[in-house]
């Protein structure tokens, strides 16, 4: 069985969706580690409640990205991690991790890439007035949301939608699509 590490910076709703599908047996993997750059984030509590090891760090306490990524890499190797799953991790992955996990780092983004990359994709879509947005799962490369696309799912935006209702629609799709794609990746 493949071991995954989930990287997150916030509440951890995608982490929870993945964990739920693992516990149901729908995803044949084990979450071996949670990596978080915000020690007070909700995902830390979720992971600890589930008995999953957590590696927290504060980026400002390191001189360089390579320095903290080297510590993350050591933790990933210690826990024998096969895949890195980004789930609301708000940092670009650097060369240290990209080199060690080529084509093994996956991200979920709340838009139909290449549209609306980067931060606040939902707000970007709402303010642009598009009628369709969605969710993209992609491999991570050195760019921001530029890696090869694995899967996408569209959602319709109605005239009644607000940024909040769009976010709710996006989260529902994310919580179904991401565990499904991860399950397919780890079974290969």
Contact map, one row per residue, 1 for C-alpha under 8 A:
11100000000000000000000000011100000000000000000000000000000000000000000000000000000000000000000000000000000000000000000000000000000000000000000000000000000000000000000000000000000000000000
11110000000000000000000000011100000000000000000000000000000000000000000000000000111000000000000000000000000000000000000000000000000000000000000000000000000000000000000000000000000000000100
11111000000000000000000000001111000000000000000000000000000000000000000000000001111000000000000000000000000000000000000000000000000000000000000000000000000000000000000000000000000000000000
01111100000000000000000000001111100000000000000000000000000000000000000000000000111110000000000000000000000000000000000000000000000000000000000000000000000000000000000000000000000000000000
00111110000000000000000000000011111000000000000000000000000000000000000000010000111110000000000000000000000000000000000000000000000000000000000000000000000000000000000000000000000000000000
00011111000000100000000000000010111000000000000000000000000000000000000000000000000111100000000000000000000000000000000000000000000000000000000000000000000000000000000000000000000000000000
00001111100000000000000000000000011100000000000000000000000000000000000000000000000111111000000000000000000000000000000000000000000000000000000000000000000000000000000000000000000000000000
00000111110100100000000000000000011110000010000000000000000000000000000000000000000001111100000000000000000000000000000000000000000000000000000000000000000000000000000000000000000000000000
00000011111100000000000000000000000111001010000000000000000000000000000000000000000000111100000000000000000000000000000000000000000000000000000000000000000000000000000000000000000000000000
00000001111100000000000000000000000001001110000000000000000000000000000000000000000000011000000000000000000000000000000000000000000000000000000000000000000000000000000000000000000000000000
00000000111110000000000000000000000000001110000000000000000000000000000000000000000000000000000000000000000000000000000000000000000000000000000000000000000000000000000000000000000000000000
00000001111111110000000000000000000000000110010000000000000000000000000000000000000000110000000000000000000000000000000000000000000000000000000000000000000000000000000000000000000000000000
00000000001111111000000000000000000000000010000000000000000000000000000000000000000000000000000000000000000000000000000000000000000000000000000000000000000000000000000000000010000000000000
00000000000111111100000000000000000000000000000000000000000000000000000000000000000000110000000000000000000000000000000000000000000000000000000000000000000000000000000000000110010000000000
00000101000111111110000000000000000000000010000000000000000000000000000000000000000000100000000000000000000000000000000000000000000000000000000000000000000000000000000000000000000000000000
00000000000111111111000000000000000000000000010000000000000000000000000000000000000000000000000000000000000000000000000000000000000000000000000000000000000000000000000000000000000000000000
00000000000011111111100000000000000000000000000000000000000000000000000000000000000000000000000000000000000000000000000000000000000000000000000000000000000000000000000000000011001000000000
00000000000001111111110000100000000000000000000000000000000000000000000000000000000000000000000000000000000000000000000000000000000000000000000000000000000000000000000000000010011000000000
00000000000000111111111000000010000000000000000000000000000000000000000000000000000000000000000000000000000000000000000000000000000000000000000000000000000000000000000000000000000000000000
00000000000000011111111100000000000000000000000000000000000000000000000000000000000000000000000000000000000000000000000000000000000000000000000000000000000000000000000000000000000000000000
00000000000000001111111111100000000000000000000000000000000000000000000000000000000000000000000000000000000000000000000000000000000000000000000000000000000000000000000000000000001000000000
00000000000000000111111111111100000000000000000000000000000000000000000000000000000000000000000000000000000000000000000000000000000000000000000000000000000000000000000000000000000000000000
00000000000000000011111111100000000000000000000000000000000000000000000000000000000000000000000000000000000000000000000000000000000000000000000000000000000000000000000000000000000000000000
00000000000000000001111111100000000000000000000000000000000000000000000000000000000000000000000000000000000000000000000000000000000000000000000000000000000000000000000000000000000000000000
00000000000000000000111111110000000000000000000000000000000000000000000000000000000000000000000000000000000000000000000000000000000000000000000000000000000000000000000000000000000000000000
00000000000000000000111111110000000000000000000000000000000000000000000000000000000000000000000000000000000000000000000000000000000000000000000000000000000000000000000000000000000000100000
00000000000000000100111111111000000000000000000000000000000000000000000000000000000000000000000000000000000000000000000000000000000000000000000000000000000000000000000000000000001101100000
11000000000000000000010011111100000000000000000000000000000000000000000000000000000000000000000000000000000000000000000000000000000000000000000000000000000000000000000000000000000000100110
11110000000000000000010000111110000000000000000000000000000000000000000000000000000000000000000000000000000000000000000000000000000000000000000000000000000000000000000000000000000000100100
11110000000000000000010000011111000000000000000000000000000000000000000000000000000000000000000000000000000000000000000000000000000000000000000000000000000000000000000000000000000000000000
00111100000000000010000000001111110000000000000000010000000000000000000000000000000000000000000000000000000000000000000000000000000000000000000000000000000000000000000000000000000000000000
00111000000000000000000000000111110000000000000000011000000000000000000000000011100000000000000000000000000000000000000000000000000000000000000000000000000000000000000000000000000000000000
00011100000000000000000000000011111000000000000000011110000000000000000000010010100000000000000000000000000000000000000000000000000000000000000000000000000000000000000000000000000000000000
00001111000000000000000000000011111100000001001000011110000000000000000000000000000000000000000000000000000000000000000000000000000000000000000000000000000000000000000000000000000000000000
00001111000000000000000000000000111110000000000000000111000000000000000100000000000000000000000000000000000000000000000000000000000000000000000000000000000000000000000000000000000000000000
00000011100000000000000000000000011111101011000000000111100000000000000000000000000000001000000000000000000000000000000000000000000000000000000000000000000000000000000000000000000000000000
00000001100000000000000000000000001111100000000000000001111000000000000000000000000000000000000000000000000000000000000000000000000000000000000000000000000000000000000000000000000000000000
00000000110000000000000000000000000111111000000000000001110000000000000000000000000000000000000000000000000000000000000000000000000000000000000000000000000000000000000000000000000000000000
00000000000000000000000000000000000111111001000000000001110000000000000000000000000000000000000000000000000000000000000000000000000000000000000000000000000000000000000000000000000000000000
00000000000000000000000000000000000001111101000000000000000000000000000000000000000000000000000000000000000000000000000000000000000000000000000000000000000000000000000000000000000000000000
00000000111000000000000000000000000101111111100000000000000000000000000000000000000000000000000000000000000000000000000000000000000000000000000000000000000000000000000000000000000000000000
00000000011100000000000000000000000000011111110000000000000000000000000000000000000000000000000000000000000000000000000000000000000000000000000000000000000000000000000000000000000000000000
00000001111110100000000000000000000100001111111000000000000000000000000000000000000000000000000000000000000000000000000000000000000000000000000000000000000000000000000000000000000000000000
00000000000000000000000000000000010100111111111100000100000000000000000000000000000000000000000000000000000000000000000000000000000000000000000000000000000000000000000000000000000000000000
00000000000000000000000000000000000000001111111110000000000000000000000000000000000000000000000000000000000000000000000000000000000000000000000000000000000000000000000000000000000000000000
00000000000100010000000000000000000000000111111111000000000000000000000000000000000000000000000000000000000000000000000000000000000000000000000000000000000000000000000000000000000000000000
00000000000000000000000000000000010000000011111111111100000000000000000000000000000000000000000000000000000000000000000000000000000000000000000000000000000000000000000000000000000000000000
00000000000000000000000000000000000000000001111111111100000000000000000000000000000000000000000000000000000000000000000000000000000000000000000000000000000000000000000000000000000000000000
00000000000000000000000000000000000000000000111111110000000000000000000000000000000000000000000000000000000000000000000000000000000000000000000000000000000000000000000000000000000000000000
00000000000000000000000000000000000000000000011111110000000000000000000000000000000000000000000000000000000000000000000000000000000000000000000000000000000000000000000000000000000000000000
00000000000000000000000000000000000000000000001111111000000000000000000000000000000000000000000000000000000000000000000000000000000000000000000000000000000000000000000000000000000000000000
00000000000000000000000000000011110000000000001111111100000000000000000000000000000000000000000000000000000000000000000000000000000000000000000000000000000000000000000000000000000000000000
00000000000000000000000000000001110000000000001100111110000000000000000000000000000000000000000000000000000000000000000000000000000000000000000000000000000000000000000000000000000000000000
00000000000000000000000000000000111100000001001100011111000000000000000000000000000000000000000000000000000000000000000000000000000000000000000000000000000000000000000000000000000000000000
00000000000000000000000000000000111100000000000000001111100000000000000100100000000000000000000000000000000000000000000000000000000000000000000000000000000000000000000000000000000000000000
00000000000000000000000000000000001111100000000000000111110000000000000000000000000000000000000000000000000000000000000000000000000000000000000000000000000000000000000000000000000000000000
00000000000000000000000000000000000111100000000000000011111000000001000000000000000000000000000000000000000000000000000000000000000000000000000000000000000000000000000000000000000000000000
00000000000000000000000000000000000011100000000000000001111111000000000000000000000000000000000000000000000000000000000000000000000000000000000000000000000000000000000000000000000000000000
00000000000000000000000000000000000010000000000000000000111111001001000000000000000000000000000000000000000000000000000000000000000000000000000000000000000000000000000000000000000000000000
00000000000000000000000000000000000000000000000000000000011111100000000000000000000000000000000000000000000000000000000000000000000000000000000000000000000000000000000000000000000000000000
00000000000000000000000000000000000000000000000000000000011111100000000000000000000000000000000000000000000000000000000000000000000000000000000000000000000000000000000000000000000000000000
00000000000000000000000000000000000000000000000000000000011111111011000000000000000000000000000000000000000000000000000000000000000000000000000000000000000000000000000000000000000000000000
00000000000000000000000000000000000000000000000000000000000111111010000000000000000000000000000000000000000000000000000000000000000000000000000000000000000000000000000000000000000000000000
00000000000000000000000000000000000000000000000000000000000001111111000000000000000000000000000000000000000000000000000000000000000000000000000000000000000000000000000000000000000000000000
00000000000000000000000000000000000000000000000000000000001001111111100000000000000000000000010000000000000000000000000000000000000000000000000000000000000000000000000000000000000000000000
00000000000000000000000000000000000000000000000000000000000000011111110000000000000000000000011100000000000000000000000000000000000000000000000000000000000000000000000000000000000000000000
00000000000000000000000000000000000000000000000000000000000001111111111000000000000000000000000000000000000000000000000000000000000000000000000000000000000000000000000000000000000000000000
00000000000000000000000000000000000000000000000000000000101001011111111100000000000000000000000000000000000000000000000000000000000000000000000000000000000000000000000000000000000000000000
00000000000000000000000000000000000000000000000000000000000000001111111110000000000000000000010110000000000000000000000000000000000000000000000000000000000000000000000000000000000000000000
00000000000000000000000000000000000000000000000000000000000000000111111111000000000000000000000110000000000000000000000000000000000000000000000000000000000000000000000000000000000000000000
00000000000000000000000000000000000000000000000000000000000000000011111111100000000000000000000000000000000000000000000000000000000000000000000000000000000000000000000000000000000000000000
00000000000000000000000000000000001000000000000000000010000000000001111111110000000000000000000000000000000000000000000000000000000000000000000000000000000000000000000000000000000000000000
00000000000000000000000000000000000000000000000000000000000000000000111111111000000000000000000110010000000000000000000000000000000000000000000000000000000000000000000000000000000000000000
00000000000000000000000000000000000000000000000000000000000000000000011111111100000000000000000000000000000000000000000000000000000000000000000000000000000000000000000000000000000000000000
00000000000000000000000000000000000000000000000000000010000000000000001111111110000000000000000000000000000000000000000000000000000000000000000000000000000000000000000000000000000000000000
00001000000000000000000000000000100000000000000000000000000000000000000111111111100000000000000000000000000000000000000000000000000000000000000000000000000000000000000000000000000000000000
00000000000000000000000000000000000000000000000000000000000000000000000011111111100000000000000000000000000000000000000000000000000000000000000000000000000000000000000000000000000000000000
00000000000000000000000000000000000000000000000000000000000000000000000001111111100000000000000000000000000000000000000000000000000000000000000000000000000000000000000000000000000000000000
00000000000000000000000000000001100000000000000000000000000000000000000000111111100000000000000000000000000000000000000000000000000000000000000000000000000000000000000000000000000000000000
00100000000000000000000000000001000000000000000000000000000000000000000000011111110000000000000000000000000000000000000000000000000000000000000000000000000000000000000000000000000000000000
01111000000000000000000000000001100000000000000000000000000000000000000000011111111100000000000000000000000000000000000000000000000000000000000000000000000000000000000000000000000000000000
01111000000000000000000000000000000000000000000000000000000000000000000000000001111100000000000000000001000000000000000000000000000000000000000000000000000000000000000000000000000000000000
01111000000000000000000000000000000000000000000000000000000000000000000000000000111110000000000000001001110000000000000000000000000000000000000000000000000000000000000000000000000000000100
00011110000000000000000000000000000000000000000000000000000000000000000000000000111111000000000000001001110000000000000000000000000000000000000000000000000000000000000000000000000000000000
00011110000000000000000000000000000000000000000000000000000000000000000000000000001111100000000000000000111000000000000000000000000000000000000000000000000000000000000000000000000000000000
00000111000000000000000000000000000000000000000000000000000000000000000000000000000111111000000000000000111100000000000000000000000000000000000000000000000000000000000000000000000000000000
00000111100101100000000000000000000000000000000000000000000000000000000000000000000011111000000000000000001100000000000000000000000000000000000000000000000000000000000000000000000000000000
00000011110101000000000000000000000000000000000000000000000000000000000000000000000001111100000000000000000100000000000000000000000000000000000000000000000000000000000000000000000000000000
00000011110000000000000000000000000100000000000000000000000000000000000000000000000001111110000000000000000000000000000000000000000000000000000000000000000000000000000000000000000000000000
00000001100000000000000000000000000000000000000000000000000000000000000000000000000000011111000000000000000000000000000000000000000000000000000000000000000000000000000000000000000000000000
00000000000000000000000000000000000000000000000000000000000000000000000000000000000000001111100000000000000000000000000000000000000000000000000000000000000000000000000000000000000000000000
00000000000000000000000000000000000000000000000000000000000000000000000000000000000000000111110000000000000000000000000000000000000000000000011100000000000000000000000000000000000000000000
00000000000000000000000000000000000000000000000000000000000000000000000000000000000000000011111011000000000000000000000000000000000000000001110000000000000000000000000000000000000000000000
00000000000000000000000000000000000000000000000000000000000000001100100000000000000000000001111111000000000000000000000000000000000000000000010000000000000000000000000000000000000000000000
00000000000000000000000000000000000000000000000000000000000000000100000000000000000000000000111111100000000000000000000000000000000000000000010000000000000000000000000000000000000000000000
00000000000000000000000000000000000000000000000000000000000000000100110010000000000000000000011111110000000000000000000000000000000000000000000000000000000000000000000000000000000000000000
00000000000000000000000000000000000000000000000000000000000000000000110010000000000000000000111111111000000000000000000000000000000000000000000000000000000000000000000000000000000000000000
00000000000000000000000000000000000000000000000000000000000000000000000000000000000000000000111111111100100000000000000000000000000000000001110000000000000000000000000000000000000000000000
00000000000000000000000000000000000000000000000000000000000000000000000000000000000000000000001111111100000000000000000000000000000000000000000000000000000000000000000000000000000000000000
00000000000000000000000000000000000000000000000000000000000000000000000010000000000000000000000111111100000000000000000000000000000000000000000000000000000000000000000000000000000000000000
00000000000000000000000000000000000000000000000000000000000000000000000000000000001100000000000011111111100000000000000000000000000000000000000000000000000000000000000000000000000000000000
00000000000000000000000000000000000000000000000000000000000000000000000000000000000000000000000001111111100000000000000000000000000000000000000000000000000000000000000000000000000000000000
00000000000000000000000000000000000000000000000000000000000000000000000000000000000000000000000000001111110000000000000000000000000000000011000000000000000000000000000000000000000000000000
00000000000000000000000000000000000000000000000000000000000000000000000000000000011100000000000000001111110000000000000000000000000000000010000000000000000000000000000000000000000000000000
00000000000000000000000000000000000000000000000000000000000000000000000000000000001111000000000001001111111000000000000000000000000000000011000000000000000000000000000000000000000000000000
00000000000000000000000000000000000000000000000000000000000000000000000000000000001111000000000000000011111100000000000000000000000000001111000000000000000000000000000000000000000000000000
00000000000000000000000000000000000000000000000000000000000000000000000000000000000011100000000000000000111110000000000000000000000000001111000000000000000000000000000000000000000000000000
00000000000000000000000000000000000000000000000000000000000000000000000000000000000001110000000000000000011111000000000000000000000000111100000000000000000000000000000000000100010000000000
00000000000000000000000000000000000000000000000000000000000000000000000000000000000000000000000000000000001111111000100010000000000000111000000010000000000000000000000000000000000000000000
00000000000000000000000000000000000000000000000000000000000000000000000000000000000000000000000000000000000111110000000011000000000001110000000000000000000000000000000001000100000000000000
00000000000000000000000000000000000000000000000000000000000000000000000000000000000000000000000000000000000011111011100011001000000011110000000000000000000000000000000000000000000000000000
00000000000000000000000000000000000000000000000000000000000000000000000000000000000000000000000000000000000011111111000000000000000011110000000000000001110000000000000000000000000000000000
00000000000000000000000000000000000000000000000000000000000000000000000000000000000000000000000000000000000010111111100000000000000000110000000011000000000000000000000000000000000000000000
00000000000000000000000000000000000000000000000000000000000000000000000000000000000000000000000000000000000000011111100000000000000000000000000011000000000000000000000000000000000000000000
00000000000000000000000000000000000000000000000000000000000000000000000000000000000000000000000000000000000000111111100000000000000000000000000000000000000000000000000000000000000000000000
00000000000000000000000000000000000000000000000000000000000000000000000000000000000000000000000000000000000000111111110010011000000000000000000000000000000000000000000000000000000000000000
00000000000000000000000000000000000000000000000000000000000000000000000000000000000000000000000000000000000010101111111010000000000000000000000110000000000000000000000000000000000000000000
00000000000000000000000000000000000000000000000000000000000000000000000000000000000000000000000000000000000000000001111110000000000000000000000110000000000000000000000000000000000000000000
00000000000000000000000000000000000000000000000000000000000000000000000000000000000000000000000000000000000000000000111110000000000000000000000000000000000000000000000000000000000000000000
00000000000000000000000000000000000000000000000000000000000000000000000000000000000000000000000000000000000000000000011111110000000000000000000000000000000000000000000000000000000000000000
00000000000000000000000000000000000000000000000000000000000000000000000000000000000000000000000000000000000011100001111111111000000000000000000000000000000000000000000000000000000000000000
00000000000000000000000000000000000000000000000000000000000000000000000000000000000000000000000000000000000001100000000111111100000000000000000000000000000000000010011000000000000000000000
00000000000000000000000000000000000000000000000000000000000000000000000000000000000000000000000000000000000000000000000111111110000000000000000000000000000000000010000000000000000000000000
00000000000000000000000000000000000000000000000000000000000000000000000000000000000000000000000000000000000000000001000111111111000000000000000000000000000000000000000000000000000000000000
00000000000000000000000000000000000000000000000000000000000000000000000000000000000000000000000000000000000000100001000011111111110010000000000000000000000000000000000000000000000000000000
00000000000000000000000000000000000000000000000000000000000000000000000000000000000000000000000000000000000000000000000001111111110000000000000000000000000000000110010000000000000000000000
00000000000000000000000000000000000000000000000000000000000000000000000000000000000000000000000000000000000000000000000000111111100000000000000000000000000000000000000000000000000000000000
00000000000000000000000000000000000000000000000000000000000000000000000000000000000000000000000000000000000000000000000000011111110000000000000000000000000000000000000000000000000000000000
00000000000000000000000000000000000000000000000000000000000000000000000000000000000000000000000000000000000000000000000000001111111000000000000000000000000000000000000000000000000000000000
00000000000000000000000000000000000000000000000000000000000000000000000000000000000000000000000000000000000000000000000000001101111110000000000000000000000010000000000000000000000000000000
00000000000000000000000000000000000000000000000000000000000000000000000000000000000000000000000000000000000000000000000000000000111110000000000000000000000111000000000000000000000000000000
00000000000000000000000000000000000000000000000000000000000000000000000000000000000000000000000000000000000000000000000000000000011111000000000000000000011110000000000000000000000000000000
00000000000000000000000000000000000000000000000000000000000000000000000000000000000000000000000000000000000000110000000000001000011111100000000000000000011110000000000000000000000000000000
00000000000000000000000000000000000000000000000000000000000000000000000000000000000000000000000000000000000001110000000000000000000111110000000000000001111100000000000001001000000000000000
00000000000000000000000000000000000000000000000000000000000000000000000000000000000000000000000000000000000111111000000000000000000011111000000000000001110000000000000001001100000000000000
00000000000000000000000000000000000000000000000000000000000000000000000000000000000000000000000000000000000111111000000000000000000001111100000000001111100000000000000000000000000000000000
00000000000000000000000000000000000000000000000000000000000000000000000000000000000000000000000000000000011110000000000000000000000000111110000000001111000000000000000000000000010010000000
00000000000000000000000000000000000000000000000000000000000000000000000000000000000000000000000000000000011100000000000000000000000000011111000010111110000000000000000000000000000000000000
00000000000000000000000000000000000000000000000000000000000000000000000000000000000000000000000000000011111000000000000000000000000000001111100000111100000000000000000000000000000000000000
00000000000000000000000000000000000000000000000000000000000000000000000000000000000000000000100001000010111000000000000000000000000000000111111011110000000000000000000000000000000000000000
00000000000000000000000000000000000000000000000000000000000000000000000000000000000000000000100001000000000000000000000000000000000000000011111111100000000000000000000000000000000000000000
00000000000000000000000000000000000000000000000000000000000000000000000000000000000000000001111001000000000000000000000000000000000000000001111101100000000000000000000000000000000000000000
00000000000000000000000000000000000000000000000000000000000000000000000000000000000000000001000000000000000000000000000000000000000000000001111111100000000000000000000000000000000000000000
00000000000000000000000000000000000000000000000000000000000000000000000000000000000000000001000000000000000000000000110000000000000000000000111111000000000000000000000000000000000000000000
00000000000000000000000000000000000000000000000000000000000000000000000000000000000000000000000000000000000010001100110000000000000000000101101111100000000000000000000000000000000000000000
00000000000000000000000000000000000000000000000000000000000000000000000000000000000000000000000000000000000000001100000000000000000000000001111111110000000000000000000000000000000000000000
00000000000000000000000000000000000000000000000000000000000000000000000000000000000000000000000000000000000000000000000000000000000000000111111011111000000000000000000000000000000000000000
00000000000000000000000000000000000000000000000000000000000000000000000000000000000000000000000000000000000000000000000000000000000000000111000001111100000000000000000000000000000000000000
00000000000000000000000000000000000000000000000000000000000000000000000000000000000000000000000000000000000000000000000000000000000000011110000000111111000000000000000000000000000000000000
00000000000000000000000000000000000000000000000000000000000000000000000000000000000000000000000000000000000000000000000000000000000000011110000000011111000000000000000000000000000010000000
00000000000000000000000000000000000000000000000000000000000000000000000000000000000000000000000000000000000000000000000000000000000000011100000000001111100000000000000000000000000010000000
00000000000000000000000000000000000000000000000000000000000000000000000000000000000000000000000000000000000000010000000000000000000001111000000000001111110000000000000000000000000000000000
00000000000000000000000000000000000000000000000000000000000000000000000000000000000000000000000000000000000000010000000000000000000001110000000000000011111000000000000000001000100000000000
00000000000000000000000000000000000000000000000000000000000000000000000000000000000000000000000000000000000000010000000000000000000111100000000000000001111100000000000000000000000000000000
00000000000000000000000000000000000000000000000000000000000000000000000000000000000000000000000000000000000000000000000000000000000111000000000000000000111110000000000011000000000000000000
00000000000000000000000000000000000000000000000000000000000000000000000000000000000000000000000000000000000000000000000000000000001111000000000000000000011111000000000000000000000000000000
00000000000000000000000000000000000000000000000000000000000000000000000000000000000000000000000000000000000000000000000000000000011110000000000000000000001111101000010000000000000000000000
00000000000000000000000000000000000000000000000000000000000000000000000000000000000000000000000000000000000000000000000000000000001000000000000000000000000111111000000000000000000000000000
00000000000000000000000000000000000000000000000000000000000000000000000000000000000000000000000000000000000000000000000000000000000000000000000000000000000011111000000000000000000000000000
00000000000000000000000000000000000000000000000000000000000000000000000000000000000000000000000000000000000000000000000000000000000000000000000000000000000001111100000000000000000000000000
00000000000000000000000000000000000000000000000000000000000000000000000000000000000000000000000000000000000000000000000000000000000000000000000000000000000011111111110000000000000000000000
00000000000000000000000000000000000000000000000000000000000000000000000000000000000000000000000000000000000000000000000000000100000000000000000000000000000000011111110000000000000000000000
00000000000000000000000000000000000000000000000000000000000000000000000000000000000000000000000000000000000000000000000001100100000000000000000000000000000000001111111000000000000000000000
00000000000000000000000000000000000000000000000000000000000000000000000000000000000000000000000000000000000000000000000000000000000000000000000000000000000000001111111100000000000000000000
00000000000000000000000000000000000000000000000000000000000000000000000000000000000000000000000000000000000000000000000000000000000000000000000000000000000000001111111110000000000000000000
00000000000000000000000000000000000000000000000000000000000000000000000000000000000000000000000000000000000000000000000001000100000000000000000000000000000010001111111111000000000000000000
00000000000000000000000000000000000000000000000000000000000000000000000000000000000000000000000000000000000000000000000001000000000000000000000000000000000000000011111111100000000000000000
00000000000000000000000000000000000000000000000000000000000000000000000000000000000000000000000000000000000000000000000000000000000000000000000000000000000000000001111111110000000000000000
00000000000000000000000000000000000000000000000000000000000000000000000000000000000000000000000000000000000000000000000000000000000000000000000000000000001000000000111111111000000000000000
00000000000000000000000000000000000000000000000000000000000000000000000000000000000000000000000000000000000001000000000000000000000001100000000000000000001000000000011111111100000000000000
00000000000000000000000000000000000000000000000000000000000000000000000000000000000000000000000000000000000000000000000000000000000000000000000000000000000000000000001111111110000000000000
00000000000000000000000000000000000000000000000000000000000000000000000000000000000000000000000000000000000000000000000000000000000000000000000000000000000000000000000111111111000000000000
00000000000000000000000000000000000000000000000000000000000000000000000000000000000000000000000000000000000000000000000000000000000001100000000000000000100000000000000011111111100000000000
00000000000001000000000000000000000000000000000000000000000000000000000000000000000000000000000000000000000101000000000000000000000000100000000000000000000000000000000001111111110000000000
00000000000011001100000000000000000000000000000000000000000000000000000000000000000000000000000000000000000000000000000000000000000000000000000000000000000000000000000000111111111000000000
00000000000000001000000000000000000000000000000000000000000000000000000000000000000000000000000000000000000000000000000000000000000000000000000000000000000000000000000000011111111100000000
00000000000000000000000000000000000000000000000000000000000000000000000000000000000000000000000000000000000000000000000000000000000000000000000000000000100000000000000000001111111110000000
00000000000001000100000000000000000000000000000000000000000000000000000000000000000000000000000000000000000100000000000000000000000000001000000000000000000000000000000000000111111111000000
00000000000000001100100000100000000000000000000000000000000000000000000000000000000000000000000000000000000000000000000000000000000000000000000000000000000000000000000000000011111111100000
00000000000000000000000000100000000000000000000000000000000000000000000000000000000000000000000000000000000000000000000000000000000000000000000000000000000000000000000000000001111111110000
00000000000000000000000000000000000000000000000000000000000000000000000000000000000000000000000000000000000000000000000000000000000000001000000000000110000000000000000000000000111111111000
00000000000000000000000000100000000000000000000000000000000000000000000000000000000000000000000000000000000000000000000000000000000000000000000000000000000000000000000000000000011111111100
00000000000000000000000001111000000000000000000000000000000000000000000000000000000000000000000000000000000000000000000000000000000000000000000000000000000000000000000000000000001111111110
00000000000000000000000000000000000000000000000000000000000000000000000000000000000000000000000000000000000000000000000000000000000000000000000000000000000000000000000000000000000111111111
00000000000000000000000000000000000000000000000000000000000000000000000000000000000000000000000000000000000000000000000000000000000000000000000000000000000000000000000000000000000011111111
01000000000000000000000000011000000000000000000000000000000000000000000000000000001000000000000000000000000000000000000000000000000000000000000000000000000000000000000000000000000001111111
00000000000000000000000000010000000000000000000000000000000000000000000000000000000000000000000000000000000000000000000000000000000000000000000000000000000000000000000000000000000000111111
00000000000000000000000000000000000000000000000000000000000000000000000000000000000000000000000000000000000000000000000000000000000000000000000000000000000000000000000000000000000000011111
